Amino acid sequence: MWTKTWPLLRGSFRHTDFSEAKPEFARWEASIDPMRGERRRMYEELVAALAKEIEDALDDGAFHSFSLRW
């Protein structure tokens, strides 16, 4: 499932500004949008699938240790 979307998720989030995330999440939580519940379930499924894929990759040793360069 994630193998098709994984390239879209690549990239560095080091310089991403998440300062607006909390207010946006609060606004979304208060939304009366009828599709909100359906989208939330979809997002939860996607996050669970990604977590499972990462866990499986770690169990399989697909990731090797690395050092961060600052």
PDB file of N, CA, C and O in Angstrom:
ATOM      1  N   MET A   1       0.818  -1.189   0.000  1.00  0.00           N
ATOM      2  CA  MET A   1       0.000   0.000   0.000  1.00  0.00           C
ATOM      3  C   MET A   1       0.871   1.265   0.000  1.00  0.00           C
ATOM      4  O   MET A   1       0.679   2.150  -0.833  1.00  0.00           O
ATOM      5  N   TRP A   2       1.812   1.346   0.920  1.00  0.00           N
ATOM      6  CA  TRP A   2       2.634   2.551   1.034  1.00  0.00           C
ATOM      7  C   TRP A   2       3.735   2.610  -0.006  1.00  0.00           C
ATOM      8  O   TRP A   2       4.338   3.663  -0.213  1.00  0.00           O
ATOM      9  N   THR A   3       4.006   1.487  -0.664  1.00  0.00           N
ATOM     10  CA  THR A   3       5.097   1.521  -1.627  1.00  0.00           C
ATOM     11  C   THR A   3       4.798   2.481  -2.770  1.00  0.00           C
ATOM     12  O   THR A   3       5.719   3.034  -3.370  1.00  0.00           O
ATOM     13  N   LYS A   4       3.519   2.686  -3.078  1.00  0.00           N
ATOM     14  CA  LYS A   4       3.155   3.619  -4.141  1.00  0.00           C
ATOM     15  C   LYS A   4       3.241   5.064  -3.668  1.00  0.00           C
ATOM     16  O   LYS A   4       3.583   5.950  -4.451  1.00  0.00           O
ATOM     17  N   THR A   5       2.936   5.312  -2.400  1.00  0.00           N
ATOM     18  CA  THR A   5       2.916   6.685  -1.901  1.00  0.00           C
ATOM     19  C   THR A   5       4.204   7.074  -1.199  1.00  0.00           C
ATOM     20  O   THR A   5       4.423   8.257  -0.938  1.00  0.00           O
ATOM     21  N   TRP A   6       5.058   6.117  -0.889  1.00  0.00           N
ATOM     22  CA  TRP A   6       6.267   6.422  -0.121  1.00  0.00           C
ATOM     23  C   TRP A   6       7.118   7.512  -0.767  1.00  0.00           C
ATOM     24  O   TRP A   6       7.605   8.381  -0.044  1.00  0.00           O
ATOM     25  N   PRO A   7       7.329   7.518  -2.106  1.00  0.00           N
ATOM     26  CA  PRO A   7       8.142   8.599  -2.679  1.00  0.00           C
ATOM     27  C   PRO A   7       7.577   9.985  -2.376  1.00  0.00           C
ATOM     28  O   PRO A   7       8.333  10.954  -2.303  1.00  0.00           O
ATOM     29  N   LEU A   8       6.279  10.090  -2.202  1.00  0.00           N
ATOM     30  CA  LEU A   8       5.670  11.377  -1.881  1.00  0.00           C
ATOM     31  C   LEU A   8       5.997  11.812  -0.461  1.00  0.00           C
ATOM     32  O   LEU A   8       5.929  12.999  -0.142  1.00  0.00           O
ATOM     33  N   LEU A   9       6.351  10.855   0.391  1.00  0.00           N
ATOM     34  CA  LEU A   9       6.621  11.156   1.790  1.00  0.00           C
ATOM     35  C   LEU A   9       8.096  11.431   2.053  1.00  0.00           C
ATOM     36  O   LEU A   9       8.460  11.858   3.149  1.00  0.00           O
ATOM     37  N   ARG A  10       8.941  11.193   1.068  1.00  0.00           N
ATOM     38  CA  ARG A  10      10.370  11.405   1.264  1.00  0.00           C
ATOM     39  C   ARG A  10      10.683  12.881   1.403  1.00  0.00           C
ATOM     40  O   ARG A  10       9.906  13.744   0.995  1.00  0.00           O
ATOM     41  N   GLY A  11      11.809  13.145   1.973  1.00  0.00           N
ATOM     42  CA  GLY A  11      12.258  14.524   2.098  1.00  0.00           C
ATOM     43  C   GLY A  11      12.563  14.843   3.537  1.00  0.00           C
ATOM     44  O   GLY A  11      12.223  14.092   4.451  1.00  0.00           O
ATOM     45  N   SER A  12      13.202  15.955   3.716  1.00  0.00           N
ATOM     46  CA  SER A  12      13.592  16.366   5.054  1.00  0.00           C
ATOM     47  C   SER A  12      12.534  17.272   5.649  1.00  0.00           C
ATOM     48  O   SER A  12      12.085  18.226   5.014  1.00  0.00           O
ATOM     49  N   PHE A  13      12.145  16.966   6.866  1.00  0.00           N
ATOM     50  CA  PHE A  13      11.201  17.809   7.585  1.00  0.00           C
ATOM     51  C   PHE A  13      11.935  18.719   8.560  1.00  0.00           C
ATOM     52  O   PHE A  13      11.306  19.401   9.370  1.00  0.00           O
ATOM     53  N   ARG A  14      13.249  18.731   8.488  1.00  0.00           N
ATOM     54  CA  ARG A  14      14.060  19.496   9.426  1.00  0.00           C
ATOM     55  C   ARG A  14      13.705  20.982   9.394  1.00  0.00           C
ATOM     56  O   ARG A  14      13.711  21.644  10.432  1.00  0.00           O
ATOM     57  N   HIS A  15      13.397  21.506   8.213  1.00  0.00           N
ATOM     58  CA  HIS A  15      13.129  22.933   8.078  1.00  0.00           C
ATOM     59  C   HIS A  15      11.638  23.240   7.945  1.00  0.00           C
ATOM     60  O   HIS A  15      11.268  24.353   7.571  1.00  0.00           O
ATOM     61  N   THR A  16      10.791  22.277   8.242  1.00  0.00           N
ATOM     62  CA  THR A  16       9.356  22.487   8.146  1.00  0.00           C
ATOM     63  C   THR A  16       8.860  23.238   9.367  1.00  0.00           C
ATOM     64  O   THR A  16       9.240  22.927  10.496  1.00  0.00           O
ATOM     65  N   ASP A  17       8.015  24.222   9.137  1.00  0.00           N
ATOM     66  CA  ASP A  17       7.453  25.023  10.222  1.00  0.00           C
ATOM     67  C   ASP A  17       6.111  24.426  10.630  1.00  0.00           C
ATOM     68  O   ASP A  17       5.136  24.497   9.882  1.00  0.00           O
ATOM     69  N   PHE A  18       6.071  23.841  11.814  1.00  0.00           N
ATOM     70  CA  PHE A  18       4.842  23.235  12.311  1.00  0.00           C
ATOM     71  C   PHE A  18       4.121  24.147  13.299  1.00  0.00           C
ATOM     72  O   PHE A  18       3.239  23.686  14.024  1.00  0.00           O
ATOM     73  N   SER A  19       4.475  25.428  13.343  1.00  0.00           N
ATOM     74  CA  SER A  19       3.883  26.339  14.327  1.00  0.00           C
ATOM     75  C   SER A  19       2.380  26.501  14.134  1.00  0.00           C
ATOM     76  O   SER A  19       1.664  26.799  15.090  1.00  0.00           O
ATOM     77  N   GLU A  20       1.899  26.311  12.918  1.00  0.00           N
ATOM     78  CA  GLU A  20       0.465  26.450  12.659  1.00  0.00           C
ATOM     79  C   GLU A  20      -0.288  25.134  12.843  1.00  0.00           C
ATOM     80  O   GLU A  20      -1.513  25.110  12.721  1.00  0.00           O
ATOM     81  N   ALA A  21       0.398  24.068  13.127  1.00  0.00           N
ATOM     82  CA  ALA A  21      -0.247  22.758  13.187  1.00  0.00           C
ATOM     83  C   ALA A  21      -1.292  22.677  14.293  1.00  0.00           C
ATOM     84  O   ALA A  21      -2.399  22.193  14.058  1.00  0.00           O
ATOM     85  N   LYS A  22      -0.963  23.139  15.484  1.00  0.00           N
ATOM     86  CA  LYS A  22      -1.900  23.021  16.600  1.00  0.00           C
ATOM     87  C   LYS A  22      -3.185  23.816  16.354  1.00  0.00           C
ATOM     88  O   LYS A  22      -4.270  23.263  16.536  1.00  0.00           O
ATOM     89  N   PRO A  23      -3.112  25.103  15.943  1.00  0.00           N
ATOM     90  CA  PRO A  23      -4.361  25.828  15.665  1.00  0.00           C
ATOM     91  C   PRO A  23      -5.162  25.214  14.514  1.00  0.00           C
ATOM     92  O   PRO A  23      -6.392  25.177  14.561  1.00  0.00           O
ATOM     93  N   GLU A  24      -4.465  24.734  13.484  1.00  0.00           N
ATOM     94  CA  GLU A  24      -5.166  24.110  12.360  1.00  0.00           C
ATOM     95  C   GLU A  24      -5.846  22.819  12.790  1.00  0.00           C
ATOM     96  O   GLU A  24      -6.966  22.536  12.365  1.00  0.00           O
ATOM     97  N   PHE A  25      -5.178  22.034  13.631  1.00  0.00           N
ATOM     98  CA  PHE A  25      -5.782  20.801  14.123  1.00  0.00           C
ATOM     99  C   PHE A  25      -7.009  21.116  14.969  1.00  0.00           C
ATOM    100  O   PHE A  25      -8.028  20.435  14.855  1.00  0.00           O
ATOM    101  N   ALA A  26      -6.926  22.138  15.815  1.00  0.00           N
ATOM    102  CA  ALA A  26      -8.073  22.535  16.642  1.00  0.00           C
ATOM    103  C   ALA A  26      -9.237  22.988  15.763  1.00  0.00           C
ATOM    104  O   ALA A  26     -10.390  22.656  16.038  1.00  0.00           O
ATOM    105  N   ARG A  27      -8.937  23.742  14.710  1.00  0.00           N
ATOM    106  CA  ARG A  27      -9.987  24.182  13.788  1.00  0.00           C
ATOM    107  C   ARG A  27     -10.630  22.982  13.098  1.00  0.00           C
ATOM    108  O   ARG A  27     -11.850  22.925  12.944  1.00  0.00           O
ATOM    109  N   TRP A  28      -9.807  22.032  12.688  1.00  0.00           N
ATOM    110  CA  TRP A  28     -10.312  20.836  12.024  1.00  0.00           C
ATOM    111  C   TRP A  28     -11.157  19.997  12.981  1.00  0.00           C
ATOM    112  O   TRP A  28     -12.202  19.474  12.594  1.00  0.00           O
ATOM    113  N   GLU A  29     -10.702  19.866  14.243  1.00  0.00           N
ATOM    114  CA  GLU A  29     -11.451  19.100  15.243  1.00  0.00           C
ATOM    115  C   GLU A  29     -12.830  19.701  15.480  1.00  0.00           C
ATOM    116  O   GLU A  29     -13.782  18.964  15.737  1.00  0.00           O
ATOM    117  N   ALA A  30     -12.959  21.023  15.401  1.00  0.00           N
ATOM    118  CA  ALA A  30     -14.231  21.704  15.645  1.00  0.00           C
ATOM    119  C   ALA A  30     -15.112  21.746  14.399  1.00  0.00           C
ATOM    120  O   ALA A  30     -16.248  22.215  14.464  1.00  0.00           O
ATOM    121  N   SER A  31     -14.617  21.272  13.294  1.00  0.00           N
ATOM    122  CA  SER A  31     -15.340  21.341  12.030  1.00  0.00           C
ATOM    123  C   SER A  31     -16.627  20.524  12.081  1.00  0.00           C
ATOM    124  O   SER A  31     -16.690  19.468  12.710  1.00  0.00           O
ATOM    125  N   ILE A  32     -17.647  21.040  11.403  1.00  0.00           N
ATOM    126  CA  ILE A  32     -18.909  20.296  11.297  1.00  0.00           C
ATOM    127  C   ILE A  32     -19.024  19.637   9.921  1.00  0.00           C
ATOM    128  O   ILE A  32     -20.098  19.180   9.530  1.00  0.00           O
ATOM    129  N   ASP A  33     -17.925  19.596   9.207  1.00  0.00           N
ATOM    130  CA  ASP A  33     -17.882  18.985   7.885  1.00  0.00           C
ATOM    131  C   ASP A  33     -18.373  17.543   7.985  1.00  0.00           C
ATOM    132  O   ASP A  33     -17.834  16.768   8.775  1.00  0.00           O
ATOM    133  N   PRO A  34     -19.396  17.164   7.194  1.00  0.00           N
ATOM    134  CA  PRO A  34     -19.926  15.799   7.283  1.00  0.00           C
ATOM    135  C   PRO A  34     -18.924  14.714   6.886  1.00  0.00           C
ATOM    136  O   PRO A  34     -19.081  13.560   7.285  1.00  0.00           O
ATOM    137  N   MET A  35     -17.907  15.062   6.115  1.00  0.00           N
ATOM    138  CA  MET A  35     -16.910  14.072   5.695  1.00  0.00           C
ATOM    139  C   MET A  35     -15.776  13.934   6.705  1.00  0.00           C
ATOM    140  O   MET A  35     -14.911  13.075   6.536  1.00  0.00           O
ATOM    141  N   ARG A  36     -15.762  14.756   7.746  1.00  0.00           N
ATOM    142  CA  ARG A  36     -14.662  14.771   8.710  1.00  0.00           C
ATOM    143  C   ARG A  36     -14.414  13.396   9.325  1.00  0.00           C
ATOM    144  O   ARG A  36     -13.273  12.936   9.373  1.00  0.00           O
ATOM    145  N   GLY A  37     -15.462  12.748   9.790  1.00  0.00           N
ATOM    146  CA  GLY A  37     -15.317  11.434  10.415  1.00  0.00           C
ATOM    147  C   GLY A  37     -14.739  10.403   9.460  1.00  0.00           C
ATOM    148  O   GLY A  37     -13.878   9.606   9.831  1.00  0.00           O
ATOM    149  N   GLU A  38     -15.225  10.431   8.224  1.00  0.00           N
ATOM    150  CA  GLU A  38     -14.724   9.486   7.223  1.00  0.00           C
ATOM    151  C   GLU A  38     -13.251   9.741   6.919  1.00  0.00           C
ATOM    152  O   GLU A  38     -12.460   8.802   6.831  1.00  0.00           O
ATOM    153  N   ARG A  39     -12.885  11.013   6.758  1.00  0.00           N
ATOM    154  CA  ARG A  39     -11.478  11.345   6.501  1.00  0.00           C
ATOM    155  C   ARG A  39     -10.609  10.972   7.690  1.00  0.00           C
ATOM    156  O   ARG A  39      -9.489  10.493   7.516  1.00  0.00           O
ATOM    157  N   ARG A  40     -11.117  11.188   8.894  1.00  0.00           N
ATOM    158  CA  ARG A  40     -10.343  10.842  10.087  1.00  0.00           C
ATOM    159  C   ARG A  40     -10.053   9.342  10.121  1.00  0.00           C
ATOM    160  O   ARG A  40      -8.929   8.929  10.404  1.00  0.00           O
ATOM    161  N   ARG A  41     -11.063   8.535   9.835  1.00  0.00           N
ATOM    162  CA  ARG A  41     -10.855   7.079   9.795  1.00  0.00           C
ATOM    163  C   ARG A  41      -9.827   6.710   8.727  1.00  0.00           C
ATOM    164  O   ARG A  41      -8.976   5.848   8.945  1.00  0.00           O
ATOM    165  N   MET A  42      -9.914   7.369   7.570  1.00  0.00           N
ATOM    166  CA  MET A  42      -8.971   7.095   6.496  1.00  0.00           C
ATOM    167  C   MET A  42      -7.547   7.450   6.936  1.00  0.00           C
ATOM    168  O   MET A  42      -6.619   6.675   6.707  1.00  0.00           O
ATOM    169  N   TYR A  43      -7.370   8.614   7.566  1.00  0.00           N
ATOM    170  CA  TYR A  43      -6.049   9.025   8.036  1.00  0.00           C
ATOM    171  C   TYR A  43      -5.519   8.065   9.096  1.00  0.00           C
ATOM    172  O   TYR A  43      -4.334   7.731   9.099  1.00  0.00           O
ATOM    173  N   GLU A  44      -6.396   7.622   9.997  1.00  0.00           N
ATOM    174  CA  GLU A  44      -5.965   6.676  11.030  1.00  0.00           C
ATOM    175  C   GLU A  44      -5.498   5.371  10.401  1.00  0.00           C
ATOM    176  O   GLU A  44      -4.508   4.789  10.844  1.00  0.00           O
ATOM    177  N   GLU A  45      -6.202   4.907   9.372  1.00  0.00           N
ATOM    178  CA  GLU A  45      -5.801   3.690   8.673  1.00  0.00           C
ATOM    179  C   GLU A  45      -4.456   3.882   7.972  1.00  0.00           C
ATOM    180  O   GLU A  45      -3.604   2.994   8.003  1.00  0.00           O
ATOM    181  N   LEU A  46      -4.267   5.044   7.338  1.00  0.00           N
ATOM    182  CA  LEU A  46      -3.001   5.309   6.654  1.00  0.00           C
ATOM    183  C   LEU A  46      -1.835   5.374   7.633  1.00  0.00           C
ATOM    184  O   LEU A  46      -0.761   4.840   7.358  1.00  0.00           O
ATOM    185  N   VAL A  47      -2.042   6.024   8.767  1.00  0.00           N
ATOM    186  CA  VAL A  47      -0.985   6.113   9.778  1.00  0.00           C
ATOM    187  C   VAL A  47      -0.667   4.727  10.332  1.00  0.00           C
ATOM    188  O   VAL A  47       0.501   4.391  10.530  1.00  0.00           O
ATOM    189  N   ALA A  48      -1.698   3.923  10.583  1.00  0.00           N
ATOM    190  CA  ALA A  48      -1.478   2.569  11.092  1.00  0.00           C
ATOM    191  C   ALA A  48      -0.718   1.726  10.065  1.00  0.00           C
ATOM    192  O   ALA A  48       0.173   0.957  10.428  1.00  0.00           O
ATOM    193  N   ALA A  49      -1.069   1.871   8.786  1.00  0.00           N
ATOM    194  CA  ALA A  49      -0.378   1.114   7.738  1.00  0.00           C
ATOM    195  C   ALA A  49       1.082   1.544   7.632  1.00  0.00           C
ATOM    196  O   ALA A  49       1.968   0.705   7.468  1.00  0.00           O
ATOM    197  N   LEU A  50       1.330   2.838   7.725  1.00  0.00           N
ATOM    198  CA  LEU A  50       2.708   3.325   7.670  1.00  0.00           C
ATOM    199  C   LEU A  50       3.506   2.840   8.872  1.00  0.00           C
ATOM    200  O   LEU A  50       4.653   2.417   8.727  1.00  0.00           O
ATOM    201  N   ALA A  51       2.908   2.899  10.057  1.00  0.00           N
ATOM    202  CA  ALA A  51       3.588   2.420  11.263  1.00  0.00           C
ATOM    203  C   ALA A  51       3.920   0.936  11.135  1.00  0.00           C
ATOM    204  O   ALA A  51       5.001   0.505  11.536  1.00  0.00           O
ATOM    205  N   LYS A  52       3.003   0.159  10.583  1.00  0.00           N
ATOM    206  CA  LYS A  52       3.228  -1.279  10.397  1.00  0.00           C
ATOM    207  C   LYS A  52       4.362  -1.505   9.401  1.00  0.00           C
ATOM    208  O   LYS A  52       5.220  -2.362   9.615  1.00  0.00           O
ATOM    209  N   GLU A  53       4.364  -0.737   8.316  1.00  0.00           N
ATOM    210  CA  GLU A  53       5.422  -0.901   7.319  1.00  0.00           C
ATOM    211  C   GLU A  53       6.786  -0.551   7.903  1.00  0.00           C
ATOM    212  O   GLU A  53       7.771  -1.242   7.641  1.00  0.00           O
ATOM    213  N   ILE A  54       6.848   0.512   8.689  1.00  0.00           N
ATOM    214  CA  ILE A  54       8.105   0.902   9.329  1.00  0.00           C
ATOM    215  C   ILE A  54       8.540  -0.168  10.317  1.00  0.00           C
ATOM    216  O   ILE A  54       9.714  -0.537  10.356  1.00  0.00           O
ATOM    217  N   GLU A  55       7.603  -0.668  11.118  1.00  0.00           N
ATOM    218  CA  GLU A  55       7.920  -1.714  12.094  1.00  0.00           C
ATOM    219  C   GLU A  55       8.445  -2.963  11.399  1.00  0.00           C
ATOM    220  O   GLU A  55       9.430  -3.555  11.839  1.00  0.00           O
ATOM    221  N   ASP A  56       7.784  -3.366  10.310  1.00  0.00           N
ATOM    222  CA  ASP A  56       8.230  -4.545   9.567  1.00  0.00           C
ATOM    223  C   ASP A  56       9.622  -4.337   8.980  1.00  0.00           C
ATOM    224  O   ASP A  56      10.456  -5.242   9.007  1.00  0.00           O
ATOM    225  N   ALA A  57       9.868  -3.138   8.449  1.00  0.00           N
ATOM    226  CA  ALA A  57      11.182  -2.854   7.870  1.00  0.00           C
ATOM    227  C   ALA A  57      12.258  -2.891   8.942  1.00  0.00           C
ATOM    228  O   ALA A  57      13.352  -3.406   8.711  1.00  0.00           O
ATOM    229  N   LEU A  58      11.952  -2.348  10.111  1.00  0.00           N
ATOM    230  CA  LEU A  58      12.923  -2.382  11.206  1.00  0.00           C
ATOM    231  C   LEU A  58      13.177  -3.811  11.666  1.00  0.00           C
ATOM    232  O   LEU A  58      14.314  -4.181  11.958  1.00  0.00           O
ATOM    233  N   ASP A  59      12.118  -4.615  11.731  1.00  0.00           N
ATOM    234  CA  ASP A  59      12.270  -6.015  12.119  1.00  0.00           C
ATOM    235  C   ASP A  59      13.099  -6.791  11.105  1.00  0.00           C
ATOM    236  O   ASP A  59      13.853  -7.695  11.468  1.00  0.00           O
ATOM    237  N   ASP A  60      12.955  -6.433   9.826  1.00  0.00           N
ATOM    238  CA  ASP A  60      13.694  -7.118   8.766  1.00  0.00           C
ATOM    239  C   ASP A  60      15.119  -6.607   8.626  1.00  0.00           C
ATOM    240  O   ASP A  60      15.896  -7.143   7.836  1.00  0.00           O
ATOM    241  N   GLY A  61      15.462  -5.588   9.374  1.00  0.00           N
ATOM    242  CA  GLY A  61      16.806  -5.027   9.287  1.00  0.00           C
ATOM    243  C   GLY A  61      17.032  -4.211   8.034  1.00  0.00           C
ATOM    244  O   GLY A  61      18.168  -4.067   7.582  1.00  0.00           O
ATOM    245  N   ALA A  62      15.968  -3.677   7.468  1.00  0.00           N
ATOM    246  CA  ALA A  62      16.089  -2.900   6.235  1.00  0.00           C
ATOM    247  C   ALA A  62      16.777  -1.563   6.468  1.00  0.00           C
ATOM    248  O   ALA A  62      17.320  -0.965   5.538  1.00  0.00           O
ATOM    249  N   PHE A  63      16.752  -1.101   7.702  1.00  0.00           N
ATOM    250  CA  PHE A  63      17.395   0.173   8.013  1.00  0.00           C
ATOM    251  C   PHE A  63      18.717  -0.103   8.712  1.00  0.00           C
ATOM    252  O   PHE A  63      18.800  -0.952   9.600  1.00  0.00           O
ATOM    253  N   HIS A  64      19.715   0.600   8.313  1.00  0.00           N
ATOM    254  CA  HIS A  64      21.030   0.452   8.912  1.00  0.00           C
ATOM    255  C   HIS A  64      21.330   1.692   9.729  1.00  0.00           C
ATOM    256  O   HIS A  64      20.778   2.764   9.479  1.00  0.00           O
ATOM    257  N   SER A  65      22.194   1.540  10.690  1.00  0.00           N
ATOM    258  CA  SER A  65      22.534   2.700  11.509  1.00  0.00           C
ATOM    259  C   SER A  65      23.211   3.754  10.642  1.00  0.00           C
ATOM    260  O   SER A  65      23.883   3.437   9.660  1.00  0.00           O
ATOM    261  N   PHE A  66      23.025   4.985  11.015  1.00  0.00           N
ATOM    262  CA  PHE A  66      23.610   6.089  10.275  1.00  0.00           C
ATOM    263  C   PHE A  66      23.919   7.213  11.246  1.00  0.00           C
ATOM    264  O   PHE A  66      23.435   7.226  12.378  1.00  0.00           O
ATOM    265  N   SER A  67      24.719   8.139  10.795  1.00  0.00           N
ATOM    266  CA  SER A  67      25.017   9.301  11.630  1.00  0.00           C
ATOM    267  C   SER A  67      24.455  10.536  10.946  1.00  0.00           C
ATOM    268  O   SER A  67      24.524  10.673   9.725  1.00  0.00           O
ATOM    269  N   LEU A  68      23.907  11.418  11.739  1.00  0.00           N
ATOM    270  CA  LEU A  68      23.372  12.665  11.200  1.00  0.00           C
ATOM    271  C   LEU A  68      24.494  13.667  11.062  1.00  0.00           C
ATOM    272  O   LEU A  68      25.353  13.778  11.937  1.00  0.00           O
ATOM    273  N   ARG A  69      24.485  14.385   9.978  1.00  0.00           N
ATOM    274  CA  ARG A  69      25.479  15.437   9.776  1.00  0.00           C
ATOM    275  C   ARG A  69      24.792  16.765   9.982  1.00  0.00           C
ATOM    276  O   ARG A  69      23.828  17.084   9.287  1.00  0.00           O
ATOM    277  N   TRP A  70      25.273  17.532  10.918  1.00  0.00           N
ATOM    278  CA  TRP A  70      24.653  18.833  11.210  1.00  0.00           C
ATOM    279  C   TRP A  70      25.444  19.924  10.627  1.00  0.00           C
ATOM    280  O   TRP A  70      25.081  21.092  10.767  1.00  0.00           O
TER     281      TRP A  70
END
